[in-house]
Amino acid sequence: MPWPRQPRRCSRVPDFAARSSNPRTLVNNTLPSITIVVPVYGDLESLLACIASLKENIDFERDQVLLVNDCGPDADDIERAVLASLDGHRGFRYERNAENLGFVGNCNRAVFELDTSDNDILLLNSDTVTTPGFLDEMREVLYASEDHGVVCARSNNATIASIPFRLTHGSASRTEARTVAVFDALSGYLPRWYVSPVSMGFCFLTRRSLIREHSLFDNVFAPGYGEENDYCLRINAHGYKSLISNRALVLHAGSKSFVGARRNKLRSAHQAILEARYPFYGQATGGFLKYSVHPADRFADLLVDAPSPLRVAVDLRGCSDAELSRILPALSPPNDHIALEVVTDPAAASQVAHAMPGATVRSEVVDDDIVAIGVYVAGKLDGDRFASFGRRYAFWARLDIDDGVLRWADAGPNSARLFLDAIAARVADTRVEVGTGTSGVLATVLKSWNTWNGRPLPEKVESLVERAETAALVDAAARRDTSGDEEQLRRVRDELAAVTSGRAYRAAEAGVKLGKRVLRRR
């Protein structure tokens, strides 16, 4: 995966508070104009904030805004306030439906009946706040390739387009301030866009030509939920891609039109329709999150002012009772500022819990649950676990038991583990030897983390990218059964050897050489 390692030039200035309100940045003026459609229902406070941000961030000599009041409970009050806010400001147009049409109906009427221009269409939720340069960036991404069909921005509240998407503490909130800080620090390191199964509907830019050819929202999704996903997957069947623009930021408060049981019922019903039409949708989204997200994006919450307490996980799966008896006494937490978890085989869970009463003990992990530090025992990583480590841990620590020598007997029937251990040793960030009487292992690991965390951001991103690329290859190779089959073992060796020709995989060289020597002795 050719992930960028160094920051790319970005039209946004780093300091959010100091960003220029002038939207006339360098942009290709030959690209089509855009009509921004803002469906209006309720939440006047958020709507007025949205309008204010559009006044600051839109070039009205080129683009325009269409607000359509869908006759919610406070329609009259909203109308008065909106008209007052628009008084004397060109580039805005206000319309009101004769009756409530729902979100889907409101969008369709705005696009097919009210906007008679040939402009492209940006559907923008009324509870959003735009930022400088967002529209020009999204427009350029949309027209960067002929097969780009729809684009959304990054946000604090946009499911897979949220930044940071994964939070190291699941109960934490993704505040607007946190999103702005992470976006400003990392967006320049990310690819300009992702190709994703769908684009998020809160800020949804698409070509007018595609609307003419494939229509817009299917009324089966009325009054709302799932309609934008259906549109994305429908045009994808005709060869058009959905994208997430990594250099455009639009803040989003979240749905207030549908709440409680009604929202859950709509989501459930419309999700069933999507799955019936596009059985691959869930798997495609999971694959995107697993394989396509840049490592700096995956670990964004840890790269920019990592939240406290720092999470540390020690993976002891595959360790014998004798090995556990040496390792566990050395794992006393160094302070109260870390949250320690131990991953172990189910049969050893009681032993581990008794030895480490302050730790969370578990037998399985979830890849998307990112953790600052992952500690593994030399020789215990198989291919699947290696790949999982790459997706879950920002910083790797290796525990060598006694002499740190991996023997054939340790590798077990799967001799390819020798290759994996050599590669893991090269990509690990620190190494600690554990012998009889060793103590303070986690304090040593934490000191190494502090050193790594204090490095310049470009260096940390570089290390994450190189390791992620190595883990991606290992993940692919791990899907093959190599146990007891020398021919397949040879294929794995050759696959790993091929990696050394690439700059990103030079770290694998030692592992490949080791494997060749072992095979020659057979």
Secondary structure, 3 states (H helix, E strand, C coil): CCCCCCCCCCCCCCCHHHCCCCCCCCCCCCCCCEEEEEEECCCHHHHHHHHHHHHHHCCCCCCEEEEEECCCCCHHHHHHHHHHHHCCCCCEEEEECCCCCHHHHHHHHHHHHHCCCCCEEEEECCCEEECCCHHHHHHHHHCCCCCEEEEEEEECCCHHHECCCCCCCCCCCCCHHHHHHHHHHHHHHCCCEEEECCCCCCEEEECHHHHHHHCCCCHHHCCCCCHHHHHHHHHHCCCCEEEEEEEEEEEECCCCCCCHHHHHHHHHHHHHHHHHHCCCHHHHHHHHHHHHCCHHHHCHHHHCCCCCCEEEEEECCCCCHHHHHHHHHHCCCCCCCEEEEEECCHHHHHHHHHHCCCCEEECCCCCCCCEEEEEEECCCCCHHHHHHHHHHEEEEEEEEECCCCCCHHHHCCCCCHHHHHHHHHHHCCEEEEECCCCCCHHHHHHHHHHHHHCCCHHHHHHHHHHHHHHHHHHHHHHCCCCCCCHHHHHHHHHHHHHHCCCHHHHHHHHHHHHHHHHHHHC
